[in-house]
Amino acid sequence: MLVPLFSIFTISIILAGALLPPVAALITGLFSCLSIVLVAMLSLNLNTYNQGGPSQYQGVNVLAIAILLPIVIQVIVSVIVYVIMRNLLSAIHRADQAEEIVALQMAIRENERERAREHKQLEEGMEKIAEVHARVANGDFQARVSLEEGDVLWSIAVPLNNLLNRLQSWKTDVDVLLTTRHAAGYIVQQMRANFHSGQRYTLPLTRTLIDPIVAEVNRLIS
């Protein structure tokens, strides 16, 4: 009657191995064996089976069937569940490691592609900057570094273009100043010629900043 009851303990071993770490199956099996021994000691009375001559070994048989057999079953089930769950967890761990390795390899390839793209942008950007420097050195202040936002050298191209804008503005101011200086010299020569000739000729306009002064002089002359 006790053998089917002791067999129920295998369910706890299976559940412990499935829901807890694999070593829990061995621990549960140990407790099951101790519980079997304890229940057997409290329930079985071997003297009842040893009465009479022909059945003097009946108590030993009952002990083997009621205690040793369930204990052997518990030990076998515990070991099997432990081995199966440990191998299963190892397989899952290897699968997780394989997925991590694949993800790492993909990240490495993506990083290599990104580095190759940045290297290409760096080479192209350096070529464009060198070309702009050469054009500026030859007097072309309208040259600009044409790089898109997000480029590796974008942070260098923007200040360089701003500097070139200022240089172009300064060059324009210098050109206007030189033109005005030449125009002023020309007007002075014309005024001296008028003074020495004693005639009042209208001074020509120079299309510079001194044209308002030339117009006022012409008004005074007329």
TAJO-V838936 format. One line per field, one symbol per residue. ss: DSSP state (a for helix, b for strand, c for the rest). psi: psi as a letter, one per 30 degrees, with the letter a starting at -180 (. if undefined). burial: # if it has 24 or more other ideal C-beta (glycine too) atoms within 12 Angstrom, else .. A space follows every 50 residues. Layout:
ss: ???
psi: ???
burial: ???
This chain:
ss: caaaaaacaaaaaaaaaaacccaaaaaaaaaaaaaaaaaaaaaccaaaaa cccccccaaaaaaaaaaaaaaaaaaaaaaaaaaaaaaaaaaaaaaaaaaa aaaaaaaaaaaaaaaaaaaaaaaaaaaaaaaaaaaaaccccccccccccc cccaaaaaaaaaaaaaaaaaaaaaaaaaaaaaaaaaaaaaaaaaaaaccc ccccccccccaaaaaaaaaaac
psi: ffeeefffffeeeeeeeeflleffeeeeeeeeeeeeeeeeefekjfeefg klefhfgeeeeeeeefeeeeeeeeeeeeeeeeeeeeeeeeeeeeeeeeee eeeeeeeeeeeeeeeeeeeeeeeeeeeeeeeeeeeefggjgfkljiklkf legefeeeeeeeeeeeeeeeeeeeeeeeeeeeeeeeeeeeeeeeeefglj kkkkkfhafgeeeeeeeeeee.
burial: .##..#..##.###.##....#.###.###.##.###..#...#...... ...........##.###..##.###.##..##..#............... ........................#..##..#...#....#.###.#... ###...#..##..#..#...............#...#..##......... ..#..#...#...#..#.....
